[in-house]
Amino acid sequence: MALHFDTIEFAERKSKLLEAMARERLDALFLFAQESMFWLSGYDTFGFCFFQCLVVKADGRMALLTRSADLRQAQHTSNVSDIRIWKDGLHADPVGDLKKLAAEMGIKGRIGCEFESYGLTHRRGRELEAAFAGVVDLIDVSDMVPRLRVIKSPAEIAYVREAARLSDLADKAARDAIKAGADEGDILAAQHNVIFANGGDYPGNEFIIGSGRDALLCRYKSGRRVLEPRDQITLEFAGAYRHYHAALMRTVIVGEPRPLHVAYHAAAKEALLACQAAMKPGAKAGDIFAAHTGVLDAHGLGQHRLNACGYSLGAKFTPSWMDPPMFYQDNDWPILPGMVLFAHMILMDSETETAMCLGRTYLVGEHGAEPLNGSALDLFLR
C-alpha cells in the first residue's frame, strides 16, 4: 500500500479520534472531508467531488463507501479493508446505501457527522438528514478532526519542512524569471517545474500570480500578462509534499520602486514580525490578527489591509490549502506547539494601484515560532 506513515502513527491518530468520540458520547462518525480520511487512513484521492463516506464506529471498526472508480485507489492508498461500492446509475442512491451500511454495522444512537466538507453537497446533506431522521441523531462535529489534525506529529513536521524547502526553490525560480518582458506564464511554469522536479505534489489551490493592476488580487484568475520595464508582481504559492503545504507570499518590483512600495514593504515586514512574535503557546489566533492590525493601522494602512491575515496549514486537498484556525478578530482558537501557521501581510491600495504582500510559514514550538521558509524578507527588485 502507498501509505506515507507507519502503522504506529495511524494507530495513535485513531486512538485520539476514538477518545474524542467518547467525550462527545458518539456511537459512530460519518467522515466526508477528504482531509479527515487521509489523516485517519491514508486514503488519497480527488474522488471526494462525488459522494463518499468513511464510517468509524466507537469500537474502532471502519468502512468506506465510495464509487467503483475509487475502489483500487482505496485499496492501494489506505489501511481500510472494508470498502463498499455504491453503483453509478440513473437511480443511484448513495445515501440509501450508507443507511444500509450503518444498519449492517449495528450503528444507532448518536452519529457525529462532518457537515462542513466539500464532499457533502447541500443536496446530499438534505438527503442524509431525511434518510436518518427518526433512526439516529446526527450531530455536527465538523471541527472534531480538524482540531486533532492541527497539531502535527514529528513525521508530519518532516513533510512540512520538505514542503517549505520546495517553496523556497519555487521562490528562487520565480525571482530568477522575473524581469521586464517576462511572461507570467513562464514564471508560473518555473515555479511548478522546480516543485514537481523535486518530488512535490499539486497544491490544494492554484498559485496566485498577478502583475500591474492584477498584483492587487489575492486570488488566481485566468489570463497572462507580459511584465513592463516598471512593474509589480504579486506571487502567493506553496510547496506541497505528501499533500502537506508550506506557503510563501511576496510582491516583487520590476524596475524602480515607487515610494509607496518602499513604505508599504517596511510596514508589511514590521507587521509580519509582530505576528511572528504573537505565535506562541498560550496565545489565541485572534492575537495574531491583533498584532497585524496594530502595526498596519498605526501606519495609517487600515483601509488597505484585509480582515484576516493567515491560517493554519497541513495536508489539504482542493479547492483550498487553508486549514483552521484563521487569524481574524477575536478568534479564540488556542495556539499550541506543533501547529504550522502561515501569516500573510496583504496591502492593496486601489486608488494608486499599489500592491505589497509579504508572508511565510512558521512552526510553533514550546517558546515561539520558527520560520520555515522565506528567510529573506527584503523588498526584491528585478
Contacts in CASP RR format, 6 or more apart in sequence:
PFRMAT RR
TARGET T0000
AUTHOR 0000-0000-0000
METHOD contacts of the structure
MODEL  1
MALHFDTIEFAERKSKLLEAMARERLDALFLFAQESMFWLSGYDTFGFCF
FQCLVVKADGRMALLTRSADLRQAQHTSNVSDIRIWKDGLHADPVGDLKK
LAAEMGIKGRIGCEFESYGLTHRRGRELEAAFAGVVDLIDVSDMVPRLRV
IKSPAEIAYVREAARLSDLADKAARDAIKAGADEGDILAAQHNVIFANGG
DYPGNEFIIGSGRDALLCRYKSGRRVLEPRDQITLEFAGAYRHYHAALMR
TVIVGEPRPLHVAYHAAAKEALLACQAAMKPGAKAGDIFAAHTGVLDAHG
LGQHRLNACGYSLGAKFTPSWMDPPMFYQDNDWPILPGMVLFAHMILMDS
ETETAMCLGRTYLVGEHGAEPLNGSALDLFLR
1 75 0 8 1.000
1 76 0 8 1.000
1 77 0 8 1.000
1 78 0 8 1.000
1 79 0 8 1.000
2 44 0 8 1.000
2 76 0 8 1.000
2 77 0 8 1.000
3 10 0 8 1.000
3 42 0 8 1.000
3 77 0 8 1.000
3 78 0 8 1.000
3 79 0 8 1.000
4 42 0 8 1.000
4 159 0 8 1.000
4 242 0 8 1.000
5 42 0 8 1.000
5 155 0 8 1.000
6 155 0 8 1.000
7 79 0 8 1.000
9 153 0 8 1.000
9 155 0 8 1.000
10 40 0 8 1.000
10 41 0 8 1.000
10 42 0 8 1.000
10 79 0 8 1.000
12 153 0 8 1.000
13 39 0 8 1.000
13 40 0 8 1.000
13 148 0 8 1.000
14 40 0 8 1.000
14 60 0 8 1.000
16 148 0 8 1.000
17 29 0 8 1.000
17 40 0 8 1.000
17 56 0 8 1.000
17 144 0 8 1.000
17 145 0 8 1.000
17 148 0 8 1.000
18 58 0 8 1.000
18 60 0 8 1.000
20 144 0 8 1.000
20 147 0 8 1.000
20 148 0 8 1.000
21 29 0 8 1.000
21 56 0 8 1.000
21 58 0 8 1.000
21 112 0 8 1.000
21 144 0 8 1.000
22 58 0 8 1.000
24 110 0 8 1.000
24 112 0 8 1.000
24 139 0 8 1.000
24 141 0 8 1.000
24 144 0 8 1.000
25 110 0 8 1.000
26 58 0 8 1.000
26 110 0 8 1.000
26 111 0 8 1.000
26 112 0 8 1.000
26 139 0 8 1.000
26 141 0 8 1.000
27 57 0 8 1.000
27 58 0 8 1.000
27 107 0 8 1.000
27 108 0 8 1.000
27 109 0 8 1.000
27 110 0 8 1.000
27 111 0 8 1.000
27 136 0 8 1.000
28 55 0 8 1.000
28 56 0 8 1.000
28 57 0 8 1.000
28 58 0 8 1.000
28 102 0 8 1.000
28 105 0 8 1.000
28 107 0 8 1.000
28 111 0 8 1.000
28 112 0 8 1.000
29 54 0 8 1.000
29 55 0 8 1.000
29 56 0 8 1.000
29 111 0 8 1.000
29 112 0 8 1.000
29 113 0 8 1.000
29 114 0 8 1.000
29 141 0 8 1.000
29 144 0 8 1.000
30 53 0 8 1.000
30 54 0 8 1.000
30 55 0 8 1.000
30 98 0 8 1.000
30 111 0 8 1.000
30 112 0 8 1.000
30 113 0 8 1.000
30 114 0 8 1.000
30 128 0 8 1.000
30 138 0 8 1.000
31 37 0 8 1.000
31 40 0 8 1.000
31 53 0 8 1.000
31 54 0 8 1.000
31 55 0 8 1.000
31 56 0 8 1.000
31 114 0 8 1.000
31 145 0 8 1.000
32 48 0 8 1.000
32 52 0 8 1.000
32 53 0 8 1.000
32 113 0 8 1.000
32 114 0 8 1.000
32 115 0 8 1.000
32 117 0 8 1.000
32 119 0 8 1.000
32 120 0 8 1.000
33 48 0 8 1.000
33 114 0 8 1.000
33 116 0 8 1.000
33 117 0 8 1.000
33 118 0 8 1.000
33 119 0 8 1.000
33 142 0 8 1.000
33 145 0 8 1.000
34 43 0 8 1.000
34 45 0 8 1.000
34 46 0 8 1.000
34 47 0 8 1.000
34 48 0 8 1.000
34 117 0 8 1.000
34 118 0 8 1.000
34 119 0 8 1.000
34 317 0 8 1.000
35 145 0 8 1.000
35 146 0 8 1.000
35 149 0 8 1.000
35 315 0 8 1.000
35 316 0 8 1.000
35 317 0 8 1.000
35 323 0 8 1.000
36 54 0 8 1.000
36 114 0 8 1.000
36 117 0 8 1.000
36 145 0 8 1.000
36 146 0 8 1.000
36 149 0 8 1.000
37 43 0 8 1.000
37 48 0 8 1.000
37 54 0 8 1.000
37 64 0 8 1.000
37 78 0 8 1.000
38 44 0 8 1.000
38 243 0 8 1.000
38 315 0 8 1.000
38 317 0 8 1.000
39 145 0 8 1.000
39 148 0 8 1.000
39 149 0 8 1.000
39 315 0 8 1.000
40 54 0 8 1.000
40 56 0 8 1.000
40 62 0 8 1.000
40 145 0 8 1.000
41 54 0 8 1.000
41 62 0 8 1.000
41 64 0 8 1.000
41 78 0 8 1.000
41 79 0 8 1.000
41 80 0 8 1.000
42 77 0 8 1.000
42 78 0 8 1.000
42 79 0 8 1.000
43 54 0 8 1.000
43 64 0 8 1.000
43 73 0 8 1.000
43 74 0 8 1.000
43 77 0 8 1.000
43 78 0 8 1.000
43 80 0 8 1.000
44 73 0 8 1.000
44 77 0 8 1.000
44 78 0 8 1.000
44 243 0 8 1.000
45 70 0 8 1.000
45 73 0 8 1.000
45 74 0 8 1.000
45 77 0 8 1.000
46 317 0 8 1.000
46 318 0 8 1.000
47 66 0 8 1.000
47 67 0 8 1.000
47 69 0 8 1.000
47 70 0 8 1.000
47 73 0 8 1.000
48 118 0 8 1.000
48 119 0 8 1.000
48 317 0 8 1.000
49 118 0 8 1.000
49 119 0 8 1.000
50 66 0 8 1.000
50 67 0 8 1.000
50 119 0 8 1.000
51 86 0 8 1.000
51 94 0 8 1.000
51 95 0 8 1.000
51 119 0 8 1.000
51 120 0 8 1.000
51 121 0 8 1.000
51 124 0 8 1.000
52 64 0 8 1.000
52 65 0 8 1.000
52 66 0 8 1.000
52 67 0 8 1.000
52 70 0 8 1.000
52 94 0 8 1.000
52 119 0 8 1.000
53 64 0 8 1.000
53 65 0 8 1.000
53 66 0 8 1.000
53 98 0 8 1.000
54 62 0 8 1.000
54 63 0 8 1.000
54 64 0 8 1.000
54 65 0 8 1.000
54 80 0 8 1.000
55 62 0 8 1.000
55 63 0 8 1.000
55 64 0 8 1.000
55 65 0 8 1.000
55 98 0 8 1.000
55 101 0 8 1.000
55 102 0 8 1.000
55 105 0 8 1.000
55 107 0 8 1.000
56 62 0 8 1.000
57 105 0 8 1.000
57 107 0 8 1.000
61 82 0 8 1.000
61 105 0 8 1.000
62 80 0 8 1.000
62 82 0 8 1.000
63 80 0 8 1.000
63 82 0 8 1.000
63 83 0 8 1.000
63 84 0 8 1.000
63 101 0 8 1.000
63 105 0 8 1.000
64 74 0 8 1.000
64 78 0 8 1.000
64 80 0 8 1.000
64 82 0 8 1.000
64 83 0 8 1.000
64 84 0 8 1.000
65 84 0 8 1.000
65 85 0 8 1.000
65 86 0 8 1.000
65 94 0 8 1.000
65 97 0 8 1.000
65 98 0 8 1.000
65 101 0 8 1.000
66 74 0 8 1.000
66 83 0 8 1.000
66 84 0 8 1.000
66 85 0 8 1.000
66 86 0 8 1.000
67 85 0 8 1.000
67 86 0 8 1.000
67 88 0 8 1.000
68 85 0 8 1.000
68 87 0 8 1.000
68 88 0 8 1.000
71 83 0 8 1.000
71 85 0 8 1.000
74 80 0 8 1.000
74 83 0 8 1.000
75 83 0 8 1.000
84 97 0 8 1.000
84 101 0 8 1.000
86 92 0 8 1.000
86 93 0 8 1.000
86 94 0 8 1.000
86 97 0 8 1.000
86 98 0 8 1.000
94 124 0 8 1.000
95 124 0 8 1.000
95 125 0 8 1.000
95 127 0 8 1.000
95 128 0 8 1.000
95 131 0 8 1.000
96 131 0 8 1.000
98 128 0 8 1.000
98 131 0 8 1.000
99 131 0 8 1.000
99 132 0 8 1.000
99 135 0 8 1.000
102 111 0 8 1.000
102 132 0 8 1.000
102 136 0 8 1.000
107 136 0 8 1.000
108 135 0 8 1.000
108 136 0 8 1.000
109 136 0 8 1.000
109 137 0 8 1.000
110 136 0 8 1.000
110 137 0 8 1.000
110 139 0 8 1.000
111 132 0 8 1.000
111 136 0 8 1.000
111 137 0 8 1.000
111 138 0 8 1.000
111 139 0 8 1.000
112 138 0 8 1.000
112 139 0 8 1.000
112 140 0 8 1.000
112 141 0 8 1.000
112 144 0 8 1.000
113 128 0 8 1.000
113 138 0 8 1.000
113 139 0 8 1.000
113 140 0 8 1.000
113 141 0 8 1.000
113 142 0 8 1.000
114 120 0 8 1.000
114 141 0 8 1.000
114 142 0 8 1.000
114 144 0 8 1.000
114 145 0 8 1.000
115 125 0 8 1.000
115 140 0 8 1.000
115 142 0 8 1.000
116 140 0 8 1.000
116 142 0 8 1.000
116 143 0 8 1.000
117 142 0 8 1.000
118 319 0 8 1.000
120 128 0 8 1.000
128 138 0 8 1.000
129 138 0 8 1.000
132 138 0 8 1.000
143 324 0 8 1.000
146 323 0 8 1.000
146 324 0 8 1.000
149 314 0 8 1.000
149 315 0 8 1.000
149 323 0 8 1.000
150 312 0 8 1.000
150 323 0 8 1.000
150 324 0 8 1.000
150 325 0 8 1.000
150 336 0 8 1.000
150 339 0 8 1.000
151 336 0 8 1.000
151 337 0 8 1.000
151 338 0 8 1.000
151 339 0 8 1.000
152 160 0 8 1.000
152 314 0 8 1.000
152 338 0 8 1.000
152 339 0 8 1.000
152 340 0 8 1.000
152 363 0 8 1.000
156 244 0 8 1.000
156 314 0 8 1.000
156 315 0 8 1.000
157 338 0 8 1.000
157 340 0 8 1.000
157 363 0 8 1.000
159 241 0 8 1.000
159 242 0 8 1.000
159 244 0 8 1.000
159 315 0 8 1.000
160 241 0 8 1.000
160 244 0 8 1.000
160 245 0 8 1.000
160 246 0 8 1.000
160 313 0 8 1.000
160 314 0 8 1.000
160 340 0 8 1.000
160 361 0 8 1.000
160 363 0 8 1.000
160 372 0 8 1.000
161 246 0 8 1.000
161 372 0 8 1.000
162 241 0 8 1.000
162 242 0 8 1.000
162 244 0 8 1.000
163 200 0 8 1.000
163 238 0 8 1.000
163 239 0 8 1.000
163 240 0 8 1.000
163 241 0 8 1.000
163 244 0 8 1.000
163 245 0 8 1.000
163 246 0 8 1.000
164 239 0 8 1.000
164 246 0 8 1.000
164 361 0 8 1.000
164 372 0 8 1.000
164 373 0 8 1.000
165 198 0 8 1.000
165 373 0 8 1.000
166 194 0 8 1.000
166 195 0 8 1.000
166 198 0 8 1.000
166 199 0 8 1.000
166 200 0 8 1.000
166 239 0 8 1.000
166 240 0 8 1.000
166 241 0 8 1.000
166 246 0 8 1.000
167 237 0 8 1.000
167 238 0 8 1.000
167 239 0 8 1.000
167 246 0 8 1.000
167 247 0 8 1.000
167 248 0 8 1.000
167 361 0 8 1.000
167 373 0 8 1.000
167 374 0 8 1.000
168 248 0 8 1.000
168 373 0 8 1.000
168 374 0 8 1.000
168 375 0 8 1.000
169 194 0 8 1.000
169 195 0 8 1.000
169 198 0 8 1.000
170 190 0 8 1.000
170 191 0 8 1.000
170 192 0 8 1.000
170 194 0 8 1.000
170 195 0 8 1.000
170 237 0 8 1.000
170 239 0 8 1.000
170 248 0 8 1.000
171 235 0 8 1.000
171 237 0 8 1.000
171 248 0 8 1.000
171 250 0 8 1.000
171 373 0 8 1.000
171 374 0 8 1.000
172 194 0 8 1.000
173 190 0 8 1.000
173 191 0 8 1.000
173 193 0 8 1.000
173 194 0 8 1.000
174 187 0 8 1.000
174 190 0 8 1.000
174 191 0 8 1.000
174 235 0 8 1.000
174 237 0 8 1.000
174 252 0 8 1.000
175 252 0 8 1.000
175 380 0 8 1.000
175 382 0 8 1.000
176 190 0 8 1.000
177 186 0 8 1.000
177 187 0 8 1.000
177 190 0 8 1.000
178 187 0 8 1.000
178 227 0 8 1.000
178 233 0 8 1.000
178 252 0 8 1.000
178 254 0 8 1.000
178 382 0 8 1.000
179 227 0 8 1.000
179 254 0 8 1.000
179 382 0 8 1.000
180 227 0 8 1.000
180 228 0 8 1.000
180 229 0 8 1.000
180 230 0 8 1.000
180 231 0 8 1.000
180 254 0 8 1.000
180 255 0 8 1.000
180 382 0 8 1.000
181 226 0 8 1.000
181 227 0 8 1.000
181 228 0 8 1.000
181 229 0 8 1.000
182 226 0 8 1.000
182 227 0 8 1.000
183 224 0 8 1.000
183 225 0 8 1.000
183 226 0 8 1.000
183 227 0 8 1.000
184 209 0 8 1.000
184 210 0 8 1.000
184 211 0 8 1.000
184 223 0 8 1.000
184 224 0 8 1.000
184 225 0 8 1.000
184 226 0 8 1.000
184 227 0 8 1.000
184 233 0 8 1.000
185 209 0 8 1.000
185 224 0 8 1.000
187 209 0 8 1.000
187 233 0 8 1.000
187 235 0 8 1.000
188 207 0 8 1.000
188 209 0 8 1.000
191 207 0 8 1.000
191 235 0 8 1.000
191 237 0 8 1.000
192 207 0 8 1.000
195 239 0 8 1.000
195 240 0 8 1.000
199 241 0 8 1.000
200 239 0 8 1.000
200 240 0 8 1.000
200 241 0 8 1.000
201 240 0 8 1.000
201 241 0 8 1.000
201 242 0 8 1.000
201 243 0 8 1.000
202 240 0 8 1.000
202 318 0 8 1.000
203 237 0 8 1.000
203 238 0 8 1.000
203 239 0 8 1.000
203 240 0 8 1.000
203 245 0 8 1.000
203 321 0 8 1.000
204 238 0 8 1.000
204 240 0 8 1.000
204 243 0 8 1.000
204 245 0 8 1.000
204 316 0 8 1.000
204 317 0 8 1.000
204 318 0 8 1.000
204 319 0 8 1.000
204 320 0 8 1.000
204 321 0 8 1.000
205 220 0 8 1.000
205 318 0 8 1.000
205 319 0 8 1.000
205 320 0 8 1.000
205 321 0 8 1.000
206 220 0 8 1.000
207 220 0 8 1.000
207 235 0 8 1.000
207 236 0 8 1.000
207 237 0 8 1.000
207 238 0 8 1.000
208 217 0 8 1.000
208 218 0 8 1.000
208 219 0 8 1.000
208 220 0 8 1.000
208 234 0 8 1.000
208 235 0 8 1.000
208 236 0 8 1.000
208 237 0 8 1.000
208 249 0 8 1.000
209 220 0 8 1.000
209 233 0 8 1.000
209 234 0 8 1.000
209 235 0 8 1.000
210 217 0 8 1.000
210 225 0 8 1.000
210 233 0 8 1.000
210 234 0 8 1.000
210 235 0 8 1.000
211 225 0 8 1.000
211 227 0 8 1.000
211 231 0 8 1.000
211 232 0 8 1.000
211 233 0 8 1.000
211 234 0 8 1.000
211 254 0 8 1.000
212 225 0 8 1.000
212 228 0 8 1.000
212 231 0 8 1.000
212 232 0 8 1.000
212 233 0 8 1.000
212 353 0 8 1.000
212 355 0 8 1.000
213 353 0 8 1.000
214 221 0 8 1.000
214 225 0 8 1.000
214 234 0 8 1.000
215 232 0 8 1.000
215 233 0 8 1.000
215 234 0 8 1.000
215 251 0 8 1.000
215 355 0 8 1.000
216 234 0 8 1.000
216 348 0 8 1.000
216 349 0 8 1.000
216 350 0 8 1.000
216 353 0 8 1.000
216 355 0 8 1.000
217 234 0 8 1.000
218 234 0 8 1.000
218 236 0 8 1.000
218 306 0 8 1.000
218 346 0 8 1.000
218 348 0 8 1.000
218 357 0 8 1.000
227 233 0 8 1.000
227 254 0 8 1.000
228 254 0 8 1.000
229 254 0 8 1.000
229 255 0 8 1.000
230 254 0 8 1.000
230 255 0 8 1.000
230 256 0 8 1.000
231 253 0 8 1.000
231 254 0 8 1.000
231 255 0 8 1.000
232 251 0 8 1.000
232 252 0 8 1.000
232 253 0 8 1.000
232 254 0 8 1.000
232 261 0 8 1.000
232 354 0 8 1.000
232 355 0 8 1.000
233 251 0 8 1.000
233 252 0 8 1.000
233 254 0 8 1.000
234 249 0 8 1.000
234 250 0 8 1.000
234 251 0 8 1.000
234 252 0 8 1.000
234 355 0 8 1.000
234 357 0 8 1.000
235 249 0 8 1.000
235 250 0 8 1.000
235 251 0 8 1.000
235 252 0 8 1.000
236 247 0 8 1.000
236 248 0 8 1.000
236 249 0 8 1.000
236 344 0 8 1.000
236 357 0 8 1.000
237 247 0 8 1.000
237 248 0 8 1.000
237 249 0 8 1.000
238 245 0 8 1.000
238 246 0 8 1.000
238 247 0 8 1.000
238 248 0 8 1.000
238 313 0 8 1.000
238 321 0 8 1.000
239 245 0 8 1.000
239 246 0 8 1.000
239 247 0 8 1.000
239 248 0 8 1.000
240 321 0 8 1.000
242 315 0 8 1.000
243 314 0 8 1.000
243 315 0 8 1.000
243 316 0 8 1.000
243 317 0 8 1.000
244 313 0 8 1.000
244 314 0 8 1.000
244 315 0 8 1.000
245 313 0 8 1.000
245 314 0 8 1.000
245 315 0 8 1.000
245 316 0 8 1.000
245 321 0 8 1.000
245 361 0 8 1.000
246 313 0 8 1.000
246 340 0 8 1.000
246 342 0 8 1.000
246 361 0 8 1.000
246 372 0 8 1.000
246 373 0 8 1.000
247 313 0 8 1.000
247 321 0 8 1.000
247 342 0 8 1.000
247 344 0 8 1.000
247 359 0 8 1.000
247 360 0 8 1.000
247 361 0 8 1.000
248 359 0 8 1.000
248 360 0 8 1.000
248 361 0 8 1.000
248 373 0 8 1.000
248 374 0 8 1.000
249 344 0 8 1.000
249 346 0 8 1.000
249 357 0 8 1.000
249 358 0 8 1.000
249 359 0 8 1.000
249 360 0 8 1.000
250 357 0 8 1.000
250 358 0 8 1.000
250 359 0 8 1.000
250 380 0 8 1.000
251 261 0 8 1.000
251 265 0 8 1.000
251 355 0 8 1.000
251 356 0 8 1.000
251 357 0 8 1.000
251 358 0 8 1.000
252 380 0 8 1.000
252 381 0 8 1.000
252 382 0 8 1.000
253 261 0 8 1.000
253 379 0 8 1.000
253 380 0 8 1.000
253 381 0 8 1.000
253 382 0 8 1.000
254 381 0 8 1.000
254 382 0 8 1.000
255 381 0 8 1.000
255 382 0 8 1.000
256 381 0 8 1.000
257 379 0 8 1.000
257 381 0 8 1.000
258 352 0 8 1.000
258 354 0 8 1.000
260 349 0 8 1.000
260 352 0 8 1.000
260 354 0 8 1.000
260 356 0 8 1.000
261 354 0 8 1.000
261 356 0 8 1.000
261 379 0 8 1.000
262 379 0 8 1.000
263 299 0 8 1.000
264 301 0 8 1.000
264 304 0 8 1.000
264 347 0 8 1.000
264 349 0 8 1.000
264 354 0 8 1.000
264 356 0 8 1.000
265 356 0 8 1.000
265 358 0 8 1.000
265 379 0 8 1.000
267 295 0 8 1.000
267 296 0 8 1.000
267 299 0 8 1.000
267 301 0 8 1.000
267 345 0 8 1.000
267 347 0 8 1.000
267 356 0 8 1.000
268 296 0 8 1.000
268 345 0 8 1.000
268 347 0 8 1.000
268 356 0 8 1.000
268 357 0 8 1.000
268 358 0 8 1.000
269 345 0 8 1.000
269 358 0 8 1.000
269 377 0 8 1.000
270 295 0 8 1.000
270 299 0 8 1.000
271 291 0 8 1.000
271 292 0 8 1.000
271 294 0 8 1.000
271 295 0 8 1.000
271 296 0 8 1.000
271 309 0 8 1.000
271 345 0 8 1.000
272 343 0 8 1.000
272 345 0 8 1.000
272 358 0 8 1.000
272 359 0 8 1.000
272 360 0 8 1.000
272 377 0 8 1.000
273 377 0 8 1.000
274 291 0 8 1.000
274 292 0 8 1.000
274 294 0 8 1.000
274 295 0 8 1.000
275 288 0 8 1.000
275 291 0 8 1.000
275 292 0 8 1.000
275 309 0 8 1.000
275 327 0 8 1.000
275 343 0 8 1.000
275 345 0 8 1.000
276 343 0 8 1.000
276 362 0 8 1.000
276 369 0 8 1.000
276 371 0 8 1.000
277 291 0 8 1.000
277 369 0 8 1.000
278 287 0 8 1.000
278 288 0 8 1.000
278 290 0 8 1.000
278 291 0 8 1.000
279 288 0 8 1.000
279 335 0 8 1.000
279 341 0 8 1.000
279 343 0 8 1.000
279 362 0 8 1.000
279 364 0 8 1.000
279 368 0 8 1.000
279 369 0 8 1.000
280 335 0 8 1.000
280 364 0 8 1.000
280 367 0 8 1.000
280 368 0 8 1.000
280 369 0 8 1.000
281 335 0 8 1.000
281 336 0 8 1.000
281 337 0 8 1.000
281 364 0 8 1.000
281 365 0 8 1.000
281 366 0 8 1.000
281 367 0 8 1.000
281 368 0 8 1.000
282 334 0 8 1.000
282 335 0 8 1.000
282 336 0 8 1.000
283 334 0 8 1.000
283 335 0 8 1.000
284 331 0 8 1.000
284 332 0 8 1.000
284 333 0 8 1.000
284 334 0 8 1.000
284 335 0 8 1.000
285 325 0 8 1.000
285 326 0 8 1.000
285 327 0 8 1.000
285 328 0 8 1.000
285 331 0 8 1.000
285 332 0 8 1.000
285 333 0 8 1.000
285 334 0 8 1.000
285 335 0 8 1.000
286 327 0 8 1.000
286 328 0 8 1.000
286 329 0 8 1.000
286 330 0 8 1.000
286 331 0 8 1.000
286 332 0 8 1.000
286 333 0 8 1.000
287 335 0 8 1.000
288 309 0 8 1.000
288 310 0 8 1.000
288 327 0 8 1.000
288 335 0 8 1.000
288 341 0 8 1.000
288 343 0 8 1.000
289 308 0 8 1.000
289 309 0 8 1.000
289 327 0 8 1.000
289 328 0 8 1.000
289 329 0 8 1.000
289 331 0 8 1.000
290 329 0 8 1.000
292 305 0 8 1.000
292 309 0 8 1.000
292 327 0 8 1.000
292 343 0 8 1.000
292 345 0 8 1.000
293 302 0 8 1.000
293 305 0 8 1.000
293 309 0 8 1.000
293 329 0 8 1.000
296 302 0 8 1.000
296 304 0 8 1.000
296 305 0 8 1.000
296 345 0 8 1.000
296 347 0 8 1.000
297 305 0 8 1.000
301 347 0 8 1.000
304 347 0 8 1.000
304 348 0 8 1.000
304 349 0 8 1.000
305 345 0 8 1.000
305 346 0 8 1.000
305 347 0 8 1.000
306 346 0 8 1.000
307 328 0 8 1.000
307 329 0 8 1.000
308 326 0 8 1.000
308 327 0 8 1.000
308 328 0 8 1.000
309 327 0 8 1.000
309 328 0 8 1.000
309 343 0 8 1.000
309 344 0 8 1.000
309 345 0 8 1.000
309 346 0 8 1.000
310 326 0 8 1.000
310 327 0 8 1.000
310 341 0 8 1.000
310 342 0 8 1.000
310 343 0 8 1.000
310 344 0 8 1.000
311 322 0 8 1.000
311 323 0 8 1.000
311 324 0 8 1.000
311 325 0 8 1.000
311 326 0 8 1.000
311 327 0 8 1.000
311 341 0 8 1.000
311 342 0 8 1.000
312 322 0 8 1.000
312 323 0 8 1.000
312 324 0 8 1.000
312 325 0 8 1.000
312 326 0 8 1.000
312 339 0 8 1.000
312 340 0 8 1.000
312 341 0 8 1.000
312 342 0 8 1.000
313 321 0 8 1.000
313 322 0 8 1.000
313 323 0 8 1.000
313 340 0 8 1.000
313 341 0 8 1.000
313 342 0 8 1.000
313 361 0 8 1.000
314 321 0 8 1.000
314 323 0 8 1.000
314 340 0 8 1.000
316 322 0 8 1.000
316 323 0 8 1.000
324 333 0 8 1.000
325 331 0 8 1.000
325 333 0 8 1.000
327 343 0 8 1.000
335 341 0 8 1.000
335 364 0 8 1.000
336 364 0 8 1.000
337 364 0 8 1.000
337 365 0 8 1.000
337 366 0 8 1.000
338 363 0 8 1.000
338 364 0 8 1.000
338 365 0 8 1.000
339 363 0 8 1.000
339 364 0 8 1.000
340 361 0 8 1.000
340 362 0 8 1.000
340 363 0 8 1.000
340 364 0 8 1.000
340 372 0 8 1.000
341 361 0 8 1.000
341 362 0 8 1.000
341 363 0 8 1.000
341 364 0 8 1.000
341 369 0 8 1.000
342 359 0 8 1.000
342 360 0 8 1.000
342 361 0 8 1.000
342 362 0 8 1.000
343 359 0 8 1.000
343 360 0 8 1.000
343 362 0 8 1.000
344 357 0 8 1.000
344 358 0 8 1.000
344 359 0 8 1.000
345 356 0 8 1.000
345 357 0 8 1.000
345 358 0 8 1.000
345 359 0 8 1.000
346 357 0 8 1.000
347 354 0 8 1.000
347 355 0 8 1.000
347 356 0 8 1.000
347 357 0 8 1.000
348 355 0 8 1.000
349 355 0 8 1.000
358 377 0 8 1.000
359 374 0 8 1.000
360 371 0 8 1.000
360 372 0 8 1.000
360 373 0 8 1.000
360 374 0 8 1.000
360 377 0 8 1.000
361 371 0 8 1.000
361 372 0 8 1.000
361 373 0 8 1.000
362 369 0 8 1.000
362 370 0 8 1.000
362 371 0 8 1.000
362 372 0 8 1.000
363 369 0 8 1.000
363 370 0 8 1.000
363 372 0 8 1.000
364 370 0 8 1.000
END
